Amino acid sequence: MTSHIVGSEHVNYEVMLGAQIYIVLSILTFHTYVSMQRKY
């Protein structure tokens, strides 16, 4: 039972980390897109 709780916490941590990485990548992609649009 204890290992199950730790496992679920680990999964939640991975999901949060993945969400943060996804948000950062989205922001970076949006910024590069805006920069390219400004050039032309």
N, CA, C and O atoms as a Maestro MAE file, in Angstrom:
{
 s_m_m2io_version
 :::
 2.0.0
}

f_m_ct {
 s_m_title
 :::
 protein
 m_atom[160] {
  # First column is atom index #
  i_m_mmod_type
  r_m_x_coord
  r_m_y_coord
  r_m_z_coord
  i_m_residue_number
  s_m_chain_name
  s_m_pdb_residue_name
  s_m_pdb_atom_name
  i_m_atomic_number
  :::
  1 25 0.847 -1.202 0.000 1 A "MET " " N  " 7
  2 3 0.000 0.000 0.000 1 A "MET " " CA " 6
  3 2 0.883 1.253 0.000 1 A "MET " " C  " 6
  4 15 0.594 2.219 -0.705 1 A "MET " " O  " 8
  5 25 1.959 1.231 0.794 2 A "THR " " N  " 7
  6 3 2.836 2.402 0.852 2 A "THR " " CA " 6
  7 2 3.483 2.639 -0.515 2 A "THR " " C  " 6
  8 15 3.552 3.774 -0.986 2 A "THR " " O  " 8
  9 25 3.955 1.561 -1.145 3 A "SER " " N  " 7
  10 3 4.604 1.719 -2.445 3 A "SER " " CA " 6
  11 2 3.601 2.251 -3.468 3 A "SER " " C  " 6
  12 15 3.979 2.998 -4.370 3 A "SER " " O  " 8
  13 25 2.334 1.878 -3.338 4 A "HIS " " N  " 7
  14 3 1.321 2.366 -4.285 4 A "HIS " " CA " 6
  15 2 1.163 3.884 -4.147 4 A "HIS " " C  " 6
  16 15 1.055 4.594 -5.146 4 A "HIS " " O  " 8
  17 25 1.149 4.372 -2.907 5 A "ILE " " N  " 7
  18 3 1.010 5.817 -2.680 5 A "ILE " " CA " 6
  19 2 2.221 6.543 -3.276 5 A "ILE " " C  " 6
  20 15 2.069 7.562 -3.950 5 A "ILE " " O  " 8
  21 25 3.410 6.016 -3.026 6 A "VAL " " N  " 7
  22 3 4.617 6.649 -3.558 6 A "VAL " " CA " 6
  23 2 4.576 6.626 -5.084 6 A "VAL " " C  " 6
  24 15 4.960 7.596 -5.737 6 A "VAL " " O  " 8
  25 25 4.105 5.505 -5.650 7 A "GLY " " N  " 7
  26 3 4.032 5.401 -7.108 7 A "GLY " " CA " 6
  27 2 3.093 6.440 -7.684 7 A "GLY " " C  " 6
  28 15 3.419 7.090 -8.678 7 A "GLY " " O  " 8
  29 25 1.927 6.606 -7.070 8 A "SER " " N  " 7
  30 3 0.972 7.595 -7.585 8 A "SER " " CA " 6
  31 2 1.559 8.998 -7.456 8 A "SER " " C  " 6
  32 15 1.374 9.825 -8.348 8 A "SER " " O  " 8
  33 25 2.264 9.278 -6.358 9 A "GLU " " N  " 7
  34 3 2.892 10.593 -6.204 9 A "GLU " " CA " 6
  35 2 3.936 10.799 -7.294 9 A "GLU " " C  " 6
  36 15 4.056 11.893 -7.846 9 A "GLU " " O  " 8
  37 25 4.689 9.747 -7.603 10 A "HIS " " N  " 7
  38 3 5.708 9.858 -8.641 10 A "HIS " " CA " 6
  39 2 5.046 10.147 -9.985 10 A "HIS " " C  " 6
  40 15 5.550 10.954 -10.767 10 A "HIS " " O  " 8
  41 25 3.924 9.494 -10.252 11 A "VAL " " N  " 7
  42 3 3.219 9.715 -11.520 11 A "VAL " " CA " 6
  43 2 2.727 11.158 -11.583 11 A "VAL " " C  " 6
  44 15 2.859 11.815 -12.615 11 A "VAL " " O  " 8
  45 25 2.161 11.651 -10.484 12 A "ASN " " N  " 7
  46 3 1.683 13.038 -10.463 12 A "ASN " " CA " 6
  47 2 2.848 13.986 -10.729 12 A "ASN " " C  " 6
  48 15 2.697 14.966 -11.459 12 A "ASN " " O  " 8
  49 25 4.014 13.700 -10.138 13 A "TYR " " N  " 7
  50 3 5.187 14.555 -10.343 13 A "TYR " " CA " 6
  51 2 5.585 14.546 -11.818 13 A "TYR " " C  " 6
  52 15 5.891 15.590 -12.393 13 A "TYR " " O  " 8
  53 25 5.578 13.355 -12.424 14 A "GLU " " N  " 7
  54 3 5.943 13.258 -13.840 14 A "GLU " " CA " 6
  55 2 4.950 14.022 -14.705 14 A "GLU " " C  " 6
  56 15 5.337 14.693 -15.661 14 A "GLU " " O  " 8
  57 25 3.670 13.916 -14.366 15 A "VAL " " N  " 7
  58 3 2.644 14.621 -15.154 15 A "VAL " " CA " 6
  59 2 2.841 16.125 -15.034 15 A "VAL " " C  " 6
  60 15 2.763 16.845 -16.030 15 A "VAL " " O  " 8
  61 25 3.097 16.604 -13.820 16 A "MET " " N  " 7
  62 3 3.318 18.040 -13.625 16 A "MET " " CA " 6
  63 2 4.562 18.491 -14.386 16 A "MET " " C  " 6
  64 15 4.562 19.546 -15.019 16 A "MET " " O  " 8
  65 25 5.629 17.679 -14.318 17 A "LEU " " N  " 7
  66 3 6.863 18.034 -15.011 17 A "LEU " " CA " 6
  67 2 6.612 18.078 -16.518 17 A "LEU " " C  " 6
  68 15 7.053 19.002 -17.202 17 A "LEU " " O  " 8
  69 25 5.901 17.073 -17.029 18 A "GLY " " N  " 7
  70 3 5.600 17.042 -18.459 18 A "GLY " " CA " 6
  71 2 4.765 18.235 -18.873 18 A "GLY " " C  " 6
  72 15 4.980 18.805 -19.943 18 A "GLY " " O  " 8
  73 25 3.810 18.619 -18.035 19 A "ALA " " N  " 7
  74 3 2.960 19.772 -18.359 19 A "ALA " " CA " 6
  75 2 3.797 21.043 -18.401 19 A "ALA " " C  " 6
  76 15 3.612 21.877 -19.287 19 A "ALA " " O  " 8
  77 25 4.715 21.197 -17.453 20 A "GLN " " N  " 7
  78 3 5.571 22.390 -17.436 20 A "GLN " " CA " 6
  79 2 6.441 22.432 -18.687 20 A "GLN " " C  " 6
  80 15 6.579 23.483 -19.313 20 A "GLN " " O  " 8
  81 25 7.031 21.290 -19.054 21 A "ILE " " N  " 7
  82 3 7.876 21.246 -20.255 21 A "ILE " " CA " 6
  83 2 7.043 21.591 -21.485 21 A "ILE " " C  " 6
  84 15 7.493 22.332 -22.359 21 A "ILE " " O  " 8
  85 25 5.807 21.043 -21.549 22 A "TYR " " N  " 7
  86 3 4.936 21.315 -22.694 22 A "TYR " " CA " 6
  87 2 4.608 22.801 -22.782 22 A "TYR " " C  " 6
  88 15 4.605 23.375 -23.871 22 A "TYR " " O  " 8
  89 25 4.332 23.424 -21.634 23 A "ILE " " N  " 7
  90 3 4.004 24.860 -21.619 23 A "ILE " " CA " 6
  91 2 5.216 25.673 -22.070 23 A "ILE " " C  " 6
  92 15 5.081 26.596 -22.873 23 A "ILE " " O  " 8
  93 25 6.400 25.329 -21.555 24 A "VAL " " N  " 7
  94 3 7.612 26.074 -21.928 24 A "VAL " " CA " 6
  95 2 7.873 25.935 -23.424 24 A "VAL " " C  " 6
  96 15 8.200 26.916 -24.093 24 A "VAL " " O  " 8
  97 25 7.729 24.708 -23.955 25 A "LEU " " N  " 7
  98 3 7.957 24.505 -25.386 25 A "LEU " " CA " 6
  99 2 6.945 25.300 -26.199 25 A "LEU " " C  " 6
  100 15 7.295 25.883 -27.225 25 A "LEU " " O  " 8
  101 25 5.698 25.328 -25.752 26 A "SER " " N  " 7
  102 3 4.667 26.080 -26.478 26 A "SER " " CA " 6
  103 2 5.015 27.563 -26.500 26 A "SER " " C  " 6
  104 15 4.892 28.219 -27.535 26 A "SER " " O  " 8
  105 25 5.451 28.091 -25.355 27 A "ILE " " N  " 7
  106 3 5.802 29.520 -25.284 27 A "ILE " " CA " 6
  107 2 7.000 29.805 -26.191 27 A "ILE " " C  " 6
  108 15 7.012 30.802 -26.914 27 A "ILE " " O  " 8
  109 25 8.009 28.929 -26.153 28 A "LEU " " N  " 7
  110 3 9.188 29.148 -26.990 28 A "LEU " " CA " 6
  111 2 8.801 29.100 -28.462 28 A "LEU " " C  " 6
  112 15 9.247 29.934 -29.249 28 A "LEU " " O  " 8
  113 25 7.975 28.131 -28.838 29 A "THR " " N  " 7
  114 3 7.550 28.014 -30.233 29 A "THR " " CA " 6
  115 2 6.769 29.250 -30.651 29 A "THR " " C  " 6
  116 15 6.956 29.762 -31.755 29 A "THR " " O  " 8
  117 25 5.895 29.730 -29.774 30 A "PHE " " N  " 7
  118 3 5.099 30.921 -30.091 30 A "PHE " " CA " 6
  119 2 6.009 32.134 -30.265 30 A "PHE " " C  " 6
  120 15 5.806 32.938 -31.174 30 A "PHE " " O  " 8
  121 25 7.011 32.268 -29.395 31 A "HIS " " N  " 7
  122 3 7.921 33.417 -29.483 31 A "HIS " " CA " 6
  123 2 8.720 33.371 -30.784 31 A "HIS " " C  " 6
  124 15 8.883 34.394 -31.450 31 A "HIS " " O  " 8
  125 25 9.217 32.191 -31.145 32 A "THR " " N  " 7
  126 3 9.982 32.084 -32.390 32 A "THR " " CA " 6
  127 2 9.077 32.377 -33.581 32 A "THR " " C  " 6
  128 15 9.506 33.010 -34.545 32 A "THR " " O  " 8
  129 25 7.824 31.919 -33.521 33 A "TYR " " N  " 7
  130 3 6.875 32.185 -34.610 33 A "TYR " " CA " 6
  131 2 6.631 33.686 -34.743 33 A "TYR " " C  " 6
  132 15 6.621 34.219 -35.853 33 A "TYR " " O  " 8
  133 25 6.433 34.369 -33.612 34 A "VAL " " N  " 7
  134 3 6.200 35.822 -33.639 34 A "VAL " " CA " 6
  135 2 7.444 36.531 -34.176 34 A "VAL " " C  " 6
  136 15 7.332 37.480 -34.953 34 A "VAL " " O  " 8
  137 25 8.617 36.079 -33.769 35 A "SER " " N  " 7
  138 3 9.853 36.716 -34.233 35 A "SER " " CA " 6
  139 2 9.983 36.565 -35.750 35 A "SER " " C  " 6
  140 15 10.349 37.514 -36.443 35 A "SER " " O  " 8
  141 25 9.683 35.371 -36.258 36 A "MET " " N  " 7
  142 3 9.762 35.144 -37.699 36 A "MET " " CA " 6
  143 2 8.735 36.007 -38.424 36 A "MET " " C  " 6
  144 15 9.014 36.532 -39.502 36 A "MET " " O  " 8
  145 25 7.561 36.155 -37.845 37 A "GLN " " N  " 7
  146 3 6.523 36.972 -38.480 37 A "GLN " " CA " 6
  147 2 6.961 38.440 -38.525 37 A "GLN " " C  " 6
  148 15 6.672 39.142 -39.494 37 A "GLN " " O  " 8
  149 25 7.650 38.903 -37.492 38 A "ARG " " N  " 7
  150 3 8.090 40.304 -37.465 38 A "ARG " " CA " 6
  151 2 9.177 40.548 -38.511 38 A "ARG " " C  " 6
  152 15 9.245 41.628 -39.098 38 A "ARG " " O  " 8
  153 25 10.027 39.546 -38.743 39 A "LYS " " N  " 7
  154 3 11.115 39.732 -39.713 39 A "LYS " " CA " 6
  155 2 10.539 40.050 -41.090 39 A "LYS " " C  " 6
  156 15 11.005 40.966 -41.767 39 A "LYS " " O  " 8
  157 25 9.531 39.294 -41.497 40 A "TYR " " N  " 7
  158 3 8.998 39.466 -42.856 40 A "TYR " " CA " 6
  159 2 7.864 40.476 -42.897 40 A "TYR " " C  " 6
  160 15 7.307 40.735 -43.963 40 A "TYR " " O  " 8
  :::
 }
 m_bond[159] {
  # First column is bond index #
  i_m_from
  i_m_to
  i_m_order
  :::
  1 1 2 1
  2 2 3 1
  3 3 4 2
  4 3 5 1
  5 5 6 1
  6 6 7 1
  7 7 8 2
  8 7 9 1
  9 9 10 1
  10 10 11 1
  11 11 12 2
  12 11 13 1
  13 13 14 1
  14 14 15 1
  15 15 16 2
  16 15 17 1
  17 17 18 1
  18 18 19 1
  19 19 20 2
  20 19 21 1
  21 21 22 1
  22 22 23 1
  23 23 24 2
  24 23 25 1
  25 25 26 1
  26 26 27 1
  27 27 28 2
  28 27 29 1
  29 29 30 1
  30 30 31 1
  31 31 32 2
  32 31 33 1
  33 33 34 1
  34 34 35 1
  35 35 36 2
  36 35 37 1
  37 37 38 1
  38 38 39 1
  39 39 40 2
  40 39 41 1
  41 41 42 1
  42 42 43 1
  43 43 44 2
  44 43 45 1
  45 45 46 1
  46 46 47 1
  47 47 48 2
  48 47 49 1
  49 49 50 1
  50 50 51 1
  51 51 52 2
  52 51 53 1
  53 53 54 1
  54 54 55 1
  55 55 56 2
  56 55 57 1
  57 57 58 1
  58 58 59 1
  59 59 60 2
  60 59 61 1
  61 61 62 1
  62 62 63 1
  63 63 64 2
  64 63 65 1
  65 65 66 1
  66 66 67 1
  67 67 68 2
  68 67 69 1
  69 69 70 1
  70 70 71 1
  71 71 72 2
  72 71 73 1
  73 73 74 1
  74 74 75 1
  75 75 76 2
  76 75 77 1
  77 77 78 1
  78 78 79 1
  79 79 80 2
  80 79 81 1
  81 81 82 1
  82 82 83 1
  83 83 84 2
  84 83 85 1
  85 85 86 1
  86 86 87 1
  87 87 88 2
  88 87 89 1
  89 89 90 1
  90 90 91 1
  91 91 92 2
  92 91 93 1
  93 93 94 1
  94 94 95 1
  95 95 96 2
  96 95 97 1
  97 97 98 1
  98 98 99 1
  99 99 100 2
  100 99 101 1
  101 101 102 1
  102 102 103 1
  103 103 104 2
  104 103 105 1
  105 105 106 1
  106 106 107 1
  107 107 108 2
  108 107 109 1
  109 109 110 1
  110 110 111 1
  111 111 112 2
  112 111 113 1
  113 113 114 1
  114 114 115 1
  115 115 116 2
  116 115 117 1
  117 117 118 1
  118 118 119 1
  119 119 120 2
  120 119 121 1
  121 121 122 1
  122 122 123 1
  123 123 124 2
  124 123 125 1
  125 125 126 1
  126 126 127 1
  127 127 128 2
  128 127 129 1
  129 129 130 1
  130 130 131 1
  131 131 132 2
  132 131 133 1
  133 133 134 1
  134 134 135 1
  135 135 136 2
  136 135 137 1
  137 137 138 1
  138 138 139 1
  139 139 140 2
  140 139 141 1
  141 141 142 1
  142 142 143 1
  143 143 144 2
  144 143 145 1
  145 145 146 1
  146 146 147 1
  147 147 148 2
  148 147 149 1
  149 149 150 1
  150 150 151 1
  151 151 152 2
  152 151 153 1
  153 153 154 1
  154 154 155 1
  155 155 156 2
  156 155 157 1
  157 157 158 1
  158 158 159 1
  159 159 160 2
  :::
 }
}
